[in-house]
Amino acid sequence: MNRVDGKVAIVTGGGSGIGRASSRLLSEAGAEVVVTDIDGDAADETVAEIADAGGSAVAIQHDVTSEAAWETVIAATLENFGSFHVLVNNAGVGGGAQLFEDTPFEMWRQVMSVNLDGVFLGTQQAVKVMRQAGGSIVNISSIMGMVGGANAAYNASKGGVRLLTKSVAVYCGSNGLPIRVNSIHPGYIWTPMIEKIASYIPGGTEQDVRDLLTPRHPIGRLGEPIDVAKGVLFLASDDSSFMTGSELVIDGGYTAV
Ligand SMILES: NC(=O)c1ccc[n+]([C@@H]2O[C@H](COP(=O)([O-])OP(=O)(O)OC[C@H]3O[C@@H](n4cnc5c(N)ncnc54)[C@H](O)[C@@H]3O)[C@@H](O)[C@H]2O)c1
């Protein structure tokens, strides 16, 4: 199971959902984990769960849209662990359920800022550190980075993550940098981001959300955070040593239809 033994991993948005499950699984598989989140208490909770399970992790409050905050996180990681080998750019926001015509420009900017600018900033910092010893960068995009959906800002941001990933993968490969960069494209995964959809349906319940979304997944269920975490671990580890610029689709068949 020790597929990332001795590696140091930074997971953004590690205080909830997919980020928390990924932090826990990376730890179980042997990594030292730096759990970052704009919600510092949530990051602390993840670290406490990892400690209870016998792992080693540190929490850092971190807004991925801030270049200065990224510099602090990288410096703290290097100070604590000497290097780092895995970056999971997971932090993200959904962006609401308004009609396209009613999307406020501020909301567009906010979604692009967290979901795309944040991944750019983290990836740039990681390439600077990893260029000698190498590493793996895992960017959490979405099925909404591959096919159209109702939320233009979310769609555009996740499509941007998909091609940013390929661009940096090609850059690293063609410049001899031993860094792999891949994206993951989850279908609907039951996390607080998806639970929130109930509030967009008048009188809606969580069961309504499940009933609405489950039929879009031929496998017959929604995903759980651990389903994506397993993909994160695979791309973080040397098991995926010939993969870069790839898209790992974990969607219960959503995009196969
Ligand atoms: N849940 C799904 O169905 C689904 C599907 C495809 C892709 N994704 C993507 O997976 C990632 C994780 O989503 P999730 O479902 O676990 O959501 P979540 O809401 O449970 O967790 C997101 C985390 O990101 C943090 N965050 C938000 N803004 C931040 C910022 N500016 N800086 C740092 N942290 C910030 C939040 O505090 C939260 O802890 C996101 O990028 C999301 O777009 C989710």
The ligand as an SDF file (V2000), in Angstrom:
LIG
                    3D

 44 48  0  0  0  0  0  0  0  0999 V2000
  -18.1800   17.1690   -6.0910 N   0  0  0  0  0  0  0  0  0  0  0  0
  -18.2570   17.0080   -7.3970 C   0  0  0  0  0  0  0  0  0  0  0  0
  -19.2600   16.4900   -7.9380 O   0  0  0  0  0  0  0  0  0  0  0  0
  -17.1200   17.4600   -8.2790 C   0  0  0  0  0  0  0  0  0  0  0  0
  -17.1310   17.0250   -9.6150 C   0  0  0  0  0  0  0  0  0  0  0  0
  -16.0910   17.4170  -10.4480 C   0  0  0  0  0  0  0  0  0  0  0  0
  -15.0810   18.2020   -9.9570 C   0  0  0  0  0  0  0  0  0  0  0  0
  -15.0940   18.6170   -8.6660 N   0  0  0  0  0  0  0  0  0  0  0  0
  -14.0080   19.4490   -8.2040 C   0  0  0  0  0  0  0  0  0  0  0  0
  -13.3670   18.8110   -7.1180 O   0  0  0  0  0  0  0  0  0  0  0  0
  -12.7470   19.7930   -6.2840 C   0  0  0  0  0  0  0  0  0  0  0  0
  -13.1650   19.5490   -4.8440 C   0  0  0  0  0  0  0  0  0  0  0  0
  -14.5720   19.7220   -4.7630 O   0  0  0  0  0  0  0  0  0  0  0  0
  -15.4770   19.1060   -3.6040 P   0  0  0  0  0  0  0  0  0  0  0  0
  -16.6600   18.5480   -4.2800 O   0  0  0  0  0  0  0  0  0  0  0  0
  -14.6740   18.2830   -2.7000 O   0  0  0  0  0  0  0  0  0  0  0  0
  -15.9730   20.4700   -2.9190 O   0  0  0  0  0  0  0  0  0  0  0  0
  -16.0300   20.9570   -1.4040 P   0  0  0  0  0  0  0  0  0  0  0  0
  -16.8600   22.1920   -1.4730 O   0  0  0  0  0  0  0  0  0  0  0  0
  -16.4310   19.8370   -0.5140 O   0  0  0  0  0  0  0  0  0  0  0  0
  -14.5190   21.3170   -1.0740 O   0  0  0  0  0  0  0  0  0  0  0  0
  -13.8600   22.3930   -1.6780 C   0  0  0  0  0  0  0  0  0  0  0  0
  -12.8440   22.9400   -0.7010 C   0  0  0  0  0  0  0  0  0  0  0  0
  -12.1510   24.0150   -1.3580 O   0  0  0  0  0  0  0  0  0  0  0  0
  -11.9760   25.0500   -0.4020 C   0  0  0  0  0  0  0  0  0  0  0  0
  -11.7930   26.3380   -1.0790 N   0  0  0  0  0  0  0  0  0  0  0  0
  -12.7300   27.0860   -1.6960 C   0  0  0  0  0  0  0  0  0  0  0  0
  -12.1820   28.2170   -2.1550 N   0  0  0  0  0  0  0  0  0  0  0  0
  -10.8710   28.1830   -1.8150 C   0  0  0  0  0  0  0  0  0  0  0  0
   -9.7770   29.0740   -1.9820 C   0  0  0  0  0  0  0  0  0  0  0  0
   -9.9210   30.2630   -2.6000 N   0  0  0  0  0  0  0  0  0  0  0  0
   -8.5530   28.7020   -1.5270 N   0  0  0  0  0  0  0  0  0  0  0  0
   -8.3960   27.5150   -0.8870 C   0  0  0  0  0  0  0  0  0  0  0  0
   -9.4010   26.6560   -0.6620 N   0  0  0  0  0  0  0  0  0  0  0  0
  -10.6170   26.9840   -1.1260 C   0  0  0  0  0  0  0  0  0  0  0  0
  -13.2420   25.0160    0.4430 C   0  0  0  0  0  0  0  0  0  0  0  0
  -13.0760   25.6630    1.6830 O   0  0  0  0  0  0  0  0  0  0  0  0
  -13.4770   23.5210    0.5680 C   0  0  0  0  0  0  0  0  0  0  0  0
  -12.8570   22.9860    1.7250 O   0  0  0  0  0  0  0  0  0  0  0  0
  -13.1810   21.1490   -6.8460 C   0  0  0  0  0  0  0  0  0  0  0  0
  -12.1670   21.6640   -7.6790 O   0  0  0  0  0  0  0  0  0  0  0  0
  -14.4150   20.8010   -7.6630 C   0  0  0  0  0  0  0  0  0  0  0  0
  -14.6550   21.7340   -8.6790 O   0  0  0  0  0  0  0  0  0  0  0  0
  -16.0940   18.2540   -7.8020 C   0  0  0  0  0  0  0  0  0  0  0  0
  1  2  1  0
  2  3  2  0
  2  4  1  0
  4  5  1  0
  4 44  2  0
  5  6  2  0
  6  7  1  0
  7  8  2  0
  8  9  1  0
  8 44  1  0
  9 10  1  0
  9 42  1  0
 10 11  1  0
 11 12  1  0
 11 40  1  0
 12 13  1  0
 13 14  1  0
 14 15  2  0
 14 16  1  0
 14 17  1  0
 17 18  1  0
 18 19  2  0
 18 20  1  0
 18 21  1  0
 21 22  1  0
 22 23  1  0
 23 24  1  0
 23 38  1  0
 24 25  1  0
 25 26  1  0
 25 36  1  0
 26 27  1  0
 26 35  1  0
 27 28  2  0
 28 29  1  0
 29 30  1  0
 29 35  2  0
 30 31  1  0
 30 32  2  0
 32 33  1  0
 33 34  2  0
 34 35  1  0
 36 37  1  0
 36 38  1  0
 38 39  1  0
 40 41  1  0
 40 42  1  0
 42 43  1  0
M  CHG  2   8   1  16  -1
M  END
$$$$
